[in-house]
Amino acid sequence: MAKKRVTGIGGIFFKSDDPELTKAWYQKHLGLQTDAWGTNFEWRQADNPDAKGFTQWSAIKASSSMMQPSEKEFMMNYRVEDLQWLVDQLRDEGVTILDEIEAFEYGKFVHILDPEGRKIQLWEPNDTEYNKIVEGRTK
């Protein structure tokens, strides 16, 4: 069986002039249960319904350098199955890899650029560990 590349959306991060006001508005009017980072949409994995998955939603300060070198207003995070394998494939295909893979208890991350200069975060999640640290959950 061929390895999967992207398996889902891990999150969306967007610039906001006032992230706290934005989170409060989404909580009041759309029911998002926000925390310091935004919220997480919790769901069940299609190939393993007993396992949780998460999609992060975050408003970040417009002045944040998180999305650099991109000048775009948002950054997508895609969930992947095998980050090292995918980075090797992307490098061979000429994709710009911005940094080295960084590992945490809740997963591994790396950043790439799409053809229009949008920064993309790739995440090989450890959902069991991520579930332990999630505070804001919108179900």
N, C-alpha and C positions, 0 to 999 in steps of 0.2 A: 504494500500500500504506500502511495506517495505521501510524503510529509506535507502537513498543512502549513500554510504561511500565516495569514491572519485568520483568527477564529471568532472574532467579535470586536465590538467597540468597548474599550476599557475605560474611556472617559472623554470628556470634552472640557477644555479649559479656554476661557475667553476673558478678554480685557474688559475692565469696568472702571469707570471714574470713581465709583464708591461701592466697593464689593460688599460692605456690611449692609448698606441700604438695598442693594440688589438682592442679596440673600434674604433679607427681611421681607422684601416685596414678594419674592417667589414663595416664601413660607406662608405669608398671609393670604395671598391671592390664588396660589396654585397648590398649596399644601405640601411643599417640599420641606422635609424635616432637616434643617441645615445645622451644621456645626462650624467650627473654625475654618474648615477647608471647603465647605459646600455641602453636598449630600452624596449618598451612594444609592443607586437603584439596585436592589437585590433581586436576583432571579435564580432559577434552577437551570443547570446545564442540560442541554438536550440529550447528550449521550450518557449522562449520569444524573438522573433526576434527584438523587439524594444529595448531590454536591451543589453548594451555592456558587454563584458567580456575582460579580459586582461591576457596575459602570459608574465611574466618578463624574460628578458635575461640579465645576469650580469656577467661580468668578474671582479673578485676580486683579490686583492693582494695575491700572493702565500703564504705570511707570515701571512695572516689573520687567526684569531682563530675562525672565523664564523662557520666553519664546525666541530670543535672539539665537541665530542671526536673522531670523525671519522678522519681517515688519508687519506681518498679518495680525489680525485681531483675535485669532483663535488657534488652538493646537489640538489635534486629535491624538488620542492614545488608543492604539489597537492592541488587543490581546493576541498573543502568538503562542504556538505550541513548543517550539524549540528555538530559542533566541540565537544561540551561537550558530546553529546550522543556517538560520535565515540570514544573519549578518554575513556569513561567508558567501551565501548565494547572492545577496545584494551587492556585496563588494565586487564579486566576479562580473556582475551585470552593470557595473559602473555607477551605482547609486552612491551619493554622497553620504558617508557615515560621519556624524559630527563628533562622536566621542567613543570611549570604550564602554563595554558592558559593565554596569554597576549592579552589584547584588545586595539585596536586603533580605531579611527573613520573609517578607511578604512578596518577593519576586525579584526578577532581573529586569533592567531597563537599558535602553540605548536610544539615541536620537538620530534621525535621518532627515534629509530634505527631499521634498517632491520636486517635479520639474518646474514649478512656479515659485520655489523658494519657501514653501510652507514647512515649518518644522513639524515633524511627526515623532511621537514617542511610541516605541514598541515595548510591550510589557509581557514577559513570561510570568504569569501570576502564580503565587502560592496562595490560593483562596482560603485554605484552612488558617494560615497565619494572618492573612488580611482580615478575615472575619473577626479576629481577636482585637483588632485595633480600630475598627469602624465605629464611629459614634453616630454621625448623622445618617439615618437610613430612611429612604422613602420607599414604601412598599405599596 
